[in-house]
Amino acid sequence: MDDVYGPLLFEEERSPEQRDALREQLADDPELAEGWARWRQVRAQLRQRLHEHVPDRRLLVLYALKQEGCADTLTAEEKEALGTARDDIAEAIEAIPALNRVVERIQDERAEFEAVWAQHHSDKIGAFAAQRRSRAEQKERTPRRSARSRERGAVRRWAWRLTVAALLIGAVVLAVFYGPREALRTTVTVEADDQRIVEFGDGSTARLIGTAALSYDPGMTATENRRVTLARGRGYFNVASRNDASFVVETPTARAEVLGTQFGVTTSSDTTEVVLVEGKVRLESDDEGKSVVLTPGERSTVRSGTPPSTPAPADLTATLDWTGLFVFRSLPTEAIAERLSEHYDASVAVAPALANEPVTGTFDREQPVEQVLNTIARTLGAEVRTENSMYRLVPASD
């Protein structure tokens, strides 16, 4: 049987057949789907963490060479770039201790490469390379040998550089398995037909609709660790705005980075949909690294191995019906009255003067209709009158 997982674990390009085979196996094996989702999340977290501390990973290789005493193999431009970033790299290694192992691995690989290179040329030259030459011959050939030596040095240097990509792939895997273990996280699970509201330490909340699984750092604060993982299911997030500190929601296929906002996320092992109510969300594909920016009232979907879809308008109330909330954004009061009448099986009317007034708000569907209407009335500077079992929104009496 073909190896379905190898290309996935090491981010190789996948064929359509491999993708279909993976989807079938994940659908048949929930434990496998959970494990695969976890691996993708760890990989995405690691990629993001490395990018935050070492945006140009090439510099880490140059740093390893310099520490090994091989500064002569660096070009002037590389030395300058390394000098500029040296302090940042030192801070990154302090923040991510596993990078020390990465540096050591690069140095070990360099030594092995040098040994293989020396052996290769030793075999090629053979015994004839040791023949004596007269001083005149040596002097005559010195310029040619110097040129040849420089050529060999350049080839060796660039051949070494060609191994960098493979080393960095190994470095990522190394950091996953040898890096510091992820801080203790709290995992919340919600069974089918149930819901739960999770409150985070920064004041943000998540309304989970079963079946769902969410994990987060219980030490989350207004400025740190604002990262949660929705492994499966649906969640409606109300994110507190805290001094421009972003809030990140990760799923098996995507990463949503937001500032103070409200949005809904629906995810499975291979698909994620985000619907934005207010604020701004940058949605990024886990595989492709491509992103789109959603504005209020838009939705976007990410499928495994593909970039996010182009944001498209969404009927928030209908699209987010699963939340158990009424989500109104600049919706005419008359349209809201129709939806309330249908949900509560009650008569709700609006005076002509208020019919086209836009209303934005989020209401729990378990609230009594009177509470919802009174809140809307205060927003409009109106009042609610009850006439023959009918609720009527009218302009406030003078």
C-alpha positions in Angstrom: 0.0 0.0 0.0 1.2 3.5 -0.8 2.6 5.6 2.1 -0.2 8.1 2.7 1.4 9.8 5.7 5.1 10.3 4.8 4.4 13.2 2.4 2.1 14.7 4.9 4.4 14.6 7.9 7.3 16.1 6.0 5.2 18.6 4.0 5.9 17.1 0.6 3.5 17.8 -2.2 0.5 15.5 -2.2 -1.3 14.0 -5.1 -5.1 14.2 -5.4 -5.1 10.4 -4.8 -3.2 10.8 -1.6 -5.5 13.5 -0.4 -8.6 11.4 -1.1 -7.0 8.4 0.6 -6.2 10.4 3.7 -9.7 11.8 3.9 -11.2 8.3 3.7 -8.9 7.0 6.4 -9.5 9.9 8.7 -13.3 9.5 8.3 -13.0 5.8 9.2 -10.7 6.3 12.2 -11.6 9.0 14.7 -8.4 8.4 16.8 -6.3 8.8 13.7 -8.1 12.0 12.8 -7.5 13.3 16.3 -3.8 12.5 16.1 -3.4 13.9 12.7 -5.1 17.1 13.8 -2.8 17.4 16.8 0.3 16.9 14.6 -0.8 19.7 12.2 -1.4 22.0 15.2 2.0 21.3 16.7 3.6 21.8 13.3 1.8 25.1 12.8 2.7 26.3 16.3 6.3 25.5 15.7 6.4 27.2 12.4 4.9 30.3 13.8 7.2 30.3 16.9 10.3 29.9 14.7 9.1 32.6 12.4 8.5 35.0 15.3 12.0 34.5 16.7 14.0 33.7 13.5 12.2 35.2 10.4 15.2 34.3 8.2 16.2 30.7 9.0 19.3 31.0 6.8 20.8 33.2 9.5 20.7 30.3 11.9 22.9 28.2 9.6 25.3 31.1 9.3 25.3 31.5 13.1 26.2 27.8 13.4 29.1 28.1 11.0 30.4 31.2 12.8 30.2 29.5 16.2 32.1 26.5 14.7 35.0 28.8 13.6 34.1 28.7 9.9 33.5 32.4 9.4 35.9 32.2 6.4 33.2 30.3 4.5 30.8 33.3 4.7 30.5 36.0 2.1 30.9 39.6 3.1 27.1 40.1 2.7 26.4 37.1 4.9 28.8 38.3 7.6 27.1 41.7 7.6 23.6 40.1 7.8 24.7 37.8 10.7 26.3 40.7 12.5 23.1 42.7 12.4 21.0 39.7 13.6 23.4 38.2 16.1 21.7 39.5 19.2 18.2 38.5 17.9 19.5 35.0 17.3 21.0 34.8 20.8 17.6 35.9 22.2 15.8 33.3 20.0 18.0 30.5 21.3 17.4 31.6 24.9 13.6 31.7 24.2 13.6 28.3 22.4 16.3 26.1 24.0 15.7 23.4 21.4 17.5 25.7 18.9 20.7 24.8 20.6 20.3 21.3 19.4 19.5 22.6 15.9 22.7 24.6 15.9 24.7 21.5 17.1 23.0 19.4 14.4 24.0 21.8 11.7 27.6 21.8 13.0 27.7 18.0 13.0 26.3 17.8 9.5 28.9 20.4 8.3 31.7 18.2 9.8 30.4 15.1 8.1 30.0 17.0 4.9 33.7 18.2 5.1 34.9 14.6 5.8 33.0 13.2 2.8 34.2 16.0 0.6 37.8 15.4 1.6 37.5 11.7 1.1 36.0 12.2 -2.3 38.9 14.4 -3.5 41.5 12.1 -1.9 40.2 9.1 -3.8 40.0 11.1 -7.0 43.5 12.5 -6.8 45.1 9.3 -5.8 48.8 8.6 -5.5 49.8 10.9 -8.4 48.8 14.0 -6.3 51.8 13.2 -4.0 54.4 13.2 -6.7 57.2 15.7 -6.2 57.5 18.6 -8.5 60.4 20.9 -8.9 60.3 24.3 -7.3 60.1 25.8 -10.8 57.2 23.7 -11.7 55.5 24.5 -8.4 56.1 28.1 -8.9 54.9 28.0 -12.5 51.7 26.2 -11.5 50.9 28.2 -8.3 48.5 30.7 -10.0 46.6 27.8 -11.7 46.5 25.8 -8.5 45.3 28.8 -6.5 42.5 29.4 -9.1 41.6 25.7 -8.9 41.7 25.8 -5.1 39.4 28.8 -5.1 37.1 27.0 -7.5 37.0 23.9 -5.3 36.4 26.1 -2.2 33.5 27.8 -3.9 32.0 24.5 -5.1 32.4 23.1 -1.6 30.9 26.1 0.0 27.9 26.1 -2.4 27.5 22.3 -2.2 27.3 22.8 1.6 24.7 25.5 1.1 22.6 23.0 -0.9 22.3 20.8 2.2 20.8 23.7 4.2 17.2 23.0 3.1 17.4 19.4 4.2 19.0 20.4 7.5 16.2 22.9 8.3 13.6 20.2 7.7 15.5 18.0 10.2 15.7 21.0 12.5 12.0 21.5 12.6 11.4 17.8 13.4 14.2 17.9 16.0 12.7 21.0 17.7 9.3 19.2 17.9 10.7 16.1 19.6 13.5 17.6 21.7 12.1 21.0 22.4 10.5 22.0 25.7 7.2 20.4 26.2 4.1 22.5 25.6 2.9 24.2 28.7 0.0 22.4 30.5 -3.1 23.2 28.6 -6.7 22.9 29.6 -8.9 20.9 27.2 -12.7 21.4 27.1 -14.9 18.8 25.3 -18.6 19.3 24.6 -20.9 16.4 23.7 -23.4 16.3 20.9 -26.5 18.6 21.3 -24.8 20.4 24.2 -23.1 23.7 24.5 -20.7 25.4 26.9 -19.3 28.9 27.4 -15.5 29.0 28.2 -14.1 32.2 29.7 -10.4 33.0 29.2 -8.1 34.9 31.4 -8.0 37.9 29.1 -11.7 38.4 29.2 -12.5 36.7 25.9 -15.1 34.0 25.7 -15.9 31.0 23.4 -19.3 29.5 23.0 -18.7 25.8 22.1 -21.4 23.8 20.4 -21.1 20.0 20.6 -19.5 17.9 19.5 -16.4 20.1 20.1 -12.9 20.1 21.6 -11.0 23.2 22.6 -7.6 23.5 24.3 -6.0 26.6 25.8 -3.4 27.8 28.2 -5.1 28.5 31.6 -2.4 31.1 32.2 -3.7 33.3 29.3 -3.4 37.0 30.1 -4.3 40.2 28.3 -0.9 40.2 26.5 0.4 36.7 26.6 -0.6 33.1 25.5 -3.6 34.3 23.6 -3.7 31.2 21.5 -6.4 28.5 21.5 -6.9 25.3 19.5 -10.3 24.2 18.2 -9.6 20.6 17.2 -13.1 19.9 16.1 -16.6 21.2 16.2 -18.0 24.8 16.4 -17.1 27.8 18.4 -18.3 31.4 18.6 -15.6 33.7 19.9 -16.0 37.0 21.5 -12.5 38.4 21.7 -11.5 41.2 24.1 -9.4 43.9 22.5 -6.2 44.2 24.6 -3.6 46.7 23.5 -3.3 45.4 20.0 -2.3 41.9 21.3 -3.6 39.4 18.8 -5.8 36.4 19.6 -5.1 33.2 17.6 -7.5 30.3 16.9 -5.8 27.3 15.4 -7.7 24.4 13.7 -6.5 21.3 11.9 -6.4 23.2 8.6 -6.1 26.9 9.4 -5.1 29.7 11.6 -7.2 32.7 12.4 -5.5 35.8 13.9 -7.7 38.5 15.2 -7.9 41.7 17.2 -11.0 42.5 19.3 -13.8 40.9 17.4 -16.7 38.4 17.2 -16.6 35.5 14.8 -17.7 31.9 14.4 -15.5 28.9 13.5 -16.6 25.5 12.2 -13.9 22.9 11.8 -13.4 19.2 11.0 -10.2 17.2 10.2 -10.0 18.7 6.7 -12.1 21.9 6.5 -12.4 25.1 8.4 -15.0 27.9 7.9 -14.8 31.3 9.6 -17.6 33.8 9.6 -16.8 37.3 10.8 -19.4 39.4 12.7 -17.3 42.4 13.7 -13.6 43.5 13.8 -11.0 42.0 11.5 -9.7 38.4 11.0 -6.7 37.2 9.0 -7.3 33.6 8.0 -4.3 31.6 6.9 -4.1 28.1 5.4 -1.9 25.8 7.4 -0.5 24.0 4.4 0.0 26.8 1.9 0.7 29.7 4.3 -1.5 31.9 2.2 -4.0 34.2 3.9 -7.1 36.4 3.3 -8.5 39.2 5.4 -12.2 39.1 6.3 -14.3 42.2 7.0 -17.6 42.1 9.0 -20.3 40.1 7.3 -18.0 37.9 5.3 -17.1 34.2 5.4 -14.2 32.1 4.1 -13.4 28.4 3.9 -10.1 26.6 4.1 -9.8 23.0 2.9 -6.8 20.8 3.5 -4.0 21.6 1.1 -5.7 24.6 -0.4 -5.6 28.4 0.3 -8.5 30.1 1.9 -11.5 30.9 -0.4 -12.1 34.5 -1.4 -14.2 36.1 1.3 -17.8 36.3 0.4 -20.9 38.0 1.9 -22.8 35.9 4.5 -26.3 36.2 6.1 -25.0 36.2 9.6 -28.2 35.2 11.3 -28.7 32.2 9.0 -25.0 31.2 8.8 -24.5 31.4 12.5 -27.8 29.8 13.5 -25.9 27.0 15.1 -24.5 29.3 17.8 -27.9 29.7 19.5 -27.6 33.4 19.0 -29.3 36.1 17.0 -26.5 37.9 15.2 -27.6 41.2 13.6 -25.3 43.5 11.8 -26.9 46.7 10.3 -30.1 44.8 9.7 -33.3 46.8 9.2 -35.5 46.7 12.3 -38.4 45.4 10.3 -36.3 42.4 9.2 -35.4 41.8 12.8 -39.0 41.9 13.8 -39.8 39.2 11.3 -37.1 36.9 12.6 -38.2 37.4 16.2 -41.8 36.7 15.3 -40.8 33.4 13.7 -38.5 32.3 16.5 -40.8 33.2 19.4 -44.0 32.5 17.7 -45.2 35.9 18.6 -46.5 39.0 16.8 -43.8 41.7 16.6 -44.5 44.9 14.6 -42.5 48.0 13.9 -43.8 51.6 13.4 -43.1 52.8 9.8 -40.7 55.5 11.1 -38.4 52.8 12.5 -38.8 50.1 9.9 -35.6 50.8 8.0 -33.5 51.8 11.0 -30.3 49.5 11.0 -29.6 47.6 14.2 -26.3 45.8 15.2 -26.3 43.4 18.1 -25.9 39.8 19.4 -28.6 38.2 21.5 -29.0 34.8 23.2 -32.0 33.0 21.7 -32.9 31.8 25.2 -33.6 35.4 26.3 -37.3 36.3 26.6 -38.5 38.3 23.6 -39.3 41.3 25.9 -35.6 41.6 26.8 -34.4 41.5 23.2 -37.0 44.1 22.2 -36.3 46.4 25.1 -32.6 46.4 24.2 -33.3 47.2 20.6 -35.7 49.9 21.7 -33.0 51.6 23.8 -30.6 51.5 20.9 -33.2 53.2 18.7 -34.4 55.6 21.3 -37.8 53.9 21.0 -40.1 52.0 23.3 -42.0 48.7 23.3 -45.8 48.7 23.6 -48.0 45.7 24.1 -51.3 45.8 22.2 -53.6 42.8 22.1 -50.8 40.3 22.6 -48.7 42.1 20.0 -45.3 43.7 20.6 -44.9 47.0 18.8 -41.8 49.1 18.5 -42.6 52.8 18.2 -40.7 56.1 18.6 -40.4 57.1 22.2 -43.2 59.4 23.5 -42.1 63.0 23.8 
